[in-house]
Amino acid sequence: MELHLTGVGLLVTIAAASLAGHLTANVWMVVASTALVVGVVHGLVFWLVRRRQRQVRHAIIQSVQYMLKDVVKNQLAVVRLGVELNAMKPGSVDPQRIDESITQIASAVDSLSAESLRTWQNHYERT
């Protein structure tokens, strides 16, 4: 996009210079003014684009945080329940289930991706 905008800016500046040459105006004044306007527009467009990118990035980070909180809290609830049940009645909880929950927590953190975020969002949009 930056290359396209720069190319268009150059074409506009050249066209303005050509037009000013045909009208016998001060060509360099027209070129300088046109380049100034093109530079301001160019800067404004890129400021807006970067601002939008920051907003999108912030929204994605918030979604990932919510997803992680949900996954981790659910699995930690399983671990806590297992520990409490085991404390009340030793041997009542399968230690393998606790290990599975811990593995799922680690897996969720390790496999963060845009696809896993979309899957999680789709799952909770339906519920």
C-alpha positions in Angstrom: 0.0 0.0 0.0 2.8 2.3 0.8 4.4 1.9 -2.6 1.1 2.5 -4.3 0.4 5.6 -2.4 3.9 6.9 -3.1 3.5 6.1 -6.8 0.2 7.9 -6.9 1.7 10.9 -5.0 4.5 11.1 -7.6 2.1 10.9 -10.5 -0.1 13.7 -8.9 3.0 15.9 -8.4 4.2 15.3 -12.0 0.7 16.0 -13.4 0.5 19.2 -11.3 3.9 20.3 -12.6 2.9 19.5 -16.2 -0.3 21.4 -15.9 1.4 24.4 -14.3 4.0 24.4 -17.1 1.2 24.6 -19.7 -0.5 27.4 -17.8 2.9 29.3 -17.5 2.6 29.4 -13.7 5.5 29.1 -11.3 6.2 25.4 -11.8 8.4 24.9 -8.7 5.9 26.6 -6.4 3.1 24.3 -7.7 5.4 21.2 -7.4 6.4 22.2 -3.8 2.8 22.8 -2.8 1.6 19.6 -4.4 4.3 17.6 -2.8 3.5 19.1 0.6 -0.2 18.2 0.3 0.7 14.7 -1.0 3.0 14.2 2.0 0.4 15.3 4.5 -2.2 13.0 2.9 0.3 10.2 2.8 1.1 10.7 6.5 -2.5 10.9 7.5 -3.4 7.7 5.7 -0.6 5.8 7.3 -1.4 7.2 10.7 -5.0 5.9 10.3 -3.8 2.5 9.0 -1.4 2.0 12.0 -4.1 3.2 14.4 -6.5 0.6 13.1 -3.8 -2.1 13.2 -3.2 -1.2 16.9 -6.9 -1.4 17.6 -7.2 -4.8 15.9 -4.1 -6.1 17.7 -5.5 -4.9 21.1 -8.8 -6.7 20.4 -7.1 -9.9 19.4 -4.9 -9.8 22.6 -8.1 -9.3 24.7 -9.7 -12.3 23.0 -6.7 -14.4 23.6 -6.7 -13.4 27.3 -10.3 -14.3 27.7 -9.8 -17.6 26.0 -6.8 -18.5 28.2 -8.6 -17.4 31.3 -11.5 -19.6 30.3 -9.5 -22.7 29.4 -7.1 -22.4 32.4 -9.9 -21.7 34.9 -11.9 -24.7 33.7 -8.9 -27.1 33.9 -7.8 -25.7 37.3 -11.3 -26.3 38.6 -10.9 -29.9 37.6 -7.6 -30.1 39.4 -8.9 -28.4 42.5 -12.0 -30.7 42.6 -9.7 -33.7 42.3 -7.4 -32.5 45.0 -10.4 -31.8 47.3 -12.0 -35.1 46.7 -8.8 -36.9 47.2 -8.3 -35.0 50.5 -11.8 -36.0 51.7 -11.5 -39.6 50.6 -8.0 -40.7 49.6 -7.7 -42.7 46.5 -11.1 -41.5 45.2 -9.6 -39.5 42.4 -7.6 -40.8 39.5 -4.3 -39.0 39.4 -4.3 -39.6 35.7 -7.3 -37.2 35.4 -5.3 -34.5 37.2 -2.4 -35.1 34.9 -4.7 -34.8 31.9 -6.0 -31.4 33.1 -2.5 -30.1 33.6 -1.5 -31.4 30.1 -4.5 -29.6 28.6 -3.5 -26.4 30.3 0.0 -26.7 28.9 -1.3 -27.6 25.5 -3.7 -24.7 25.3 -0.9 -22.3 26.1 1.5 -23.9 23.7 -1.0 -24.1 20.8 -2.2 -20.5 20.7 -2.9 -19.5 17.2 -5.4 -17.5 15.2 -7.2 -20.7 14.3 -7.5 -21.9 17.9 -8.9 -18.5 18.9 -11.5 -18.6 16.0 -12.5 -22.1 17.1 -12.9 -21.0 20.7 -14.9 -17.9 19.6 -17.2 -19.9 17.4 -17.8 -22.4 20.2 -18.9 -19.6 22.6 -20.9 -17.7 20.0 -23.1 -20.8 19.7 -23.5 -21.3 23.4 
